[in-house]
Amino acid sequence: MNLKGKTILVSGAGGGIGTALVRALLEKGAAKIYAGARSTPALEELLQIDRVRIIPVELDITVPASVAAAARQCSDVDLLVNNAGVNRCMGLLEPHAMEAARAEMEVNYFGTLAMCRAFAPILARRGNGAIANVCSIIGLVNLPVNGSYCASKAAGHSLIQGIRAELAPAGVRVVGIYPGPVDTSMTAGQAMPKATSMQVAGAIIAGLANGDEEIYPDPMSEDVQRKLMAAPKQVEQQFAAMIPAR
Ligand SMILES: NC(=O)c1ccc[n+]([C@@H]2O[C@H](COP(=O)([O-])OP(=O)(O)OC[C@H]3O[C@@H](n4cnc5c(N)ncnc54)[C@H](OP(=O)(O)O)[C@@H]3O)[C@@H](O)[C@H]2O)c1
């Protein structure tokens, strides 16, 4: 997909990977970027880069009226980037795990699904549009310390495959993005090697431009994906061993 001149909506654009994607898309020559955020003041720093091409959009993907309003406001999009997500960083058997699991499913699965459903007719009408969903490499293998987040991203992975098939006849491409650890507020305080959000955004844009259906935008996700293809059980066991002592 040639991103030059395109109109793009990025959800969760108020920080982290979302902000980096907006910056990188501007550099690639996008004509208009709708930057979605639950609270638009969070976009102020981003807007200072280009108040003409960046349009703030108040968007909470878990609120049907908010999703519907965004679809009305952004009815000229060529590319929808479903980036918004939450991670409560919790194991499945921890005391508040049910509440965390529901909250993560609400955003990472149901919210993303609602966005796909709202924008599918718009993209289908435009003919050759695309949806790119930011999933996670730990949507493909469970990391127990983030057990319920992984389950919600696994649902997100299945969602990508399903809407890809449903939208193919309309000529709408559906791209899955599977990052490893990235240095954003989501991983704050977690000591581990992390890619920067700008590195990941750059790799995502390169993958989109290249027409990739699945994007592994950092060395760790590339490595895990290779191992998952070769020996999935071994990867499951390797990740299962990363469980902290209680
Ligand atoms: N960081 C990583 O290591 C990593 C790895 C793999 C995948 N990912 C995925 O990458 C995406 C971006 O995460 P990030 O690392 O950049 O973390 P982040 O800085 O916490 O960004 C997440 C964004 O999602 C927004 N959001 C949360 N709930 C929302 C809702 N109901 N409606 C609309 N927006 C909502 C947040 O907005 P508020 O500021 O209003 O909360 C925030 O802007 C997520 O889907 C995440 O799961 C991250």
The ligand as an SDF file (V2000), in Angstrom:
LIG
                    3D

 48 52  0  0  0  0  0  0  0  0999 V2000
    4.0770   -1.9140   24.5220 N   0  0  0  0  0  0  0  0  0  0  0  0
    4.2140   -3.1800   24.1460 C   0  0  0  0  0  0  0  0  0  0  0  0
    5.1520   -3.8800   24.5780 O   0  0  0  0  0  0  0  0  0  0  0  0
    3.2550   -3.7960   23.1740 C   0  0  0  0  0  0  0  0  0  0  0  0
    3.6070   -5.0350   22.5980 C   0  0  0  0  0  0  0  0  0  0  0  0
    2.7230   -5.6360   21.7090 C   0  0  0  0  0  0  0  0  0  0  0  0
    1.5270   -5.0210   21.3870 C   0  0  0  0  0  0  0  0  0  0  0  0
    1.2090   -3.8160   21.9670 N   0  0  0  0  0  0  0  0  0  0  0  0
   -0.0680   -3.2200   21.6020 C   0  0  0  0  0  0  0  0  0  0  0  0
    0.1930   -1.9700   20.9910 O   0  0  0  0  0  0  0  0  0  0  0  0
   -0.9330   -1.1230   21.1320 C   0  0  0  0  0  0  0  0  0  0  0  0
   -0.4700    0.2400   21.6620 C   0  0  0  0  0  0  0  0  0  0  0  0
    0.0350    0.0560   22.9720 O   0  0  0  0  0  0  0  0  0  0  0  0
    1.2190    0.9470   23.5750 P   0  0  0  0  0  0  0  0  0  0  0  0
    2.3240    0.0330   23.9170 O   0  0  0  0  0  0  0  0  0  0  0  0
    1.4860    2.1080   22.7280 O   0  0  0  0  0  0  0  0  0  0  0  0
    0.5810    1.3560   24.9800 O   0  0  0  0  0  0  0  0  0  0  0  0
   -0.0530    2.7260   25.4810 P   0  0  0  0  0  0  0  0  0  0  0  0
    0.9330    3.7950   25.3890 O   0  0  0  0  0  0  0  0  0  0  0  0
   -0.6760    2.3880   26.7900 O   0  0  0  0  0  0  0  0  0  0  0  0
   -1.1950    3.0200   24.4000 O   0  0  0  0  0  0  0  0  0  0  0  0
   -2.4270    2.4080   24.4170 C   0  0  0  0  0  0  0  0  0  0  0  0
   -3.4020    3.3950   23.8520 C   0  0  0  0  0  0  0  0  0  0  0  0
   -4.7120    2.7770   23.7740 O   0  0  0  0  0  0  0  0  0  0  0  0
   -5.6340    3.7330   24.2500 C   0  0  0  0  0  0  0  0  0  0  0  0
   -6.8560    3.1220   24.7600 N   0  0  0  0  0  0  0  0  0  0  0  0
   -7.0190    2.2970   25.8230 C   0  0  0  0  0  0  0  0  0  0  0  0
   -8.3040    1.9840   25.9820 N   0  0  0  0  0  0  0  0  0  0  0  0
   -8.9760    2.6300   25.0040 C   0  0  0  0  0  0  0  0  0  0  0  0
  -10.3340    2.7160   24.6400 C   0  0  0  0  0  0  0  0  0  0  0  0
  -11.2960    2.0870   25.3320 N   0  0  0  0  0  0  0  0  0  0  0  0
  -10.6750    3.4660   23.5620 N   0  0  0  0  0  0  0  0  0  0  0  0
   -9.7290    4.1090   22.8510 C   0  0  0  0  0  0  0  0  0  0  0  0
   -8.4300    4.1050   23.1630 N   0  0  0  0  0  0  0  0  0  0  0  0
   -8.0590    3.3530   24.2180 C   0  0  0  0  0  0  0  0  0  0  0  0
   -4.9040    4.4700   25.3480 C   0  0  0  0  0  0  0  0  0  0  0  0
   -5.5700    5.6700   25.6080 O   0  0  0  0  0  0  0  0  0  0  0  0
   -5.6050    6.3110   27.0850 P   0  0  0  0  0  0  0  0  0  0  0  0
   -4.3310    7.0750   27.1750 O   0  0  0  0  0  0  0  0  0  0  0  0
   -6.8290    7.1480   27.0600 O   0  0  0  0  0  0  0  0  0  0  0  0
   -5.6820    5.1830   28.0590 O   0  0  0  0  0  0  0  0  0  0  0  0
   -3.5370    4.6470   24.7100 C   0  0  0  0  0  0  0  0  0  0  0  0
   -3.4980    5.7840   23.8970 O   0  0  0  0  0  0  0  0  0  0  0  0
   -1.8940   -1.8600   22.0710 C   0  0  0  0  0  0  0  0  0  0  0  0
   -2.8820   -2.5170   21.3160 O   0  0  0  0  0  0  0  0  0  0  0  0
   -0.9900   -2.8880   22.7340 C   0  0  0  0  0  0  0  0  0  0  0  0
   -1.7130   -3.9900   23.2210 O   0  0  0  0  0  0  0  0  0  0  0  0
    2.0460   -3.1900   22.8450 C   0  0  0  0  0  0  0  0  0  0  0  0
  1  2  1  0
  2  3  2  0
  2  4  1  0
  4  5  1  0
  4 48  2  0
  5  6  2  0
  6  7  1  0
  7  8  2  0
  8  9  1  0
  8 48  1  0
  9 10  1  0
  9 46  1  0
 10 11  1  0
 11 12  1  0
 11 44  1  0
 12 13  1  0
 13 14  1  0
 14 15  2  0
 14 16  1  0
 14 17  1  0
 17 18  1  0
 18 19  2  0
 18 20  1  0
 18 21  1  0
 21 22  1  0
 22 23  1  0
 23 24  1  0
 23 42  1  0
 24 25  1  0
 25 26  1  0
 25 36  1  0
 26 27  1  0
 26 35  1  0
 27 28  2  0
 28 29  1  0
 29 30  1  0
 29 35  2  0
 30 31  1  0
 30 32  2  0
 32 33  1  0
 33 34  2  0
 34 35  1  0
 36 37  1  0
 36 42  1  0
 37 38  1  0
 38 39  2  0
 38 40  1  0
 38 41  1  0
 42 43  1  0
 44 45  1  0
 44 46  1  0
 46 47  1  0
M  CHG  2   8   1  16  -1
M  END
$$$$
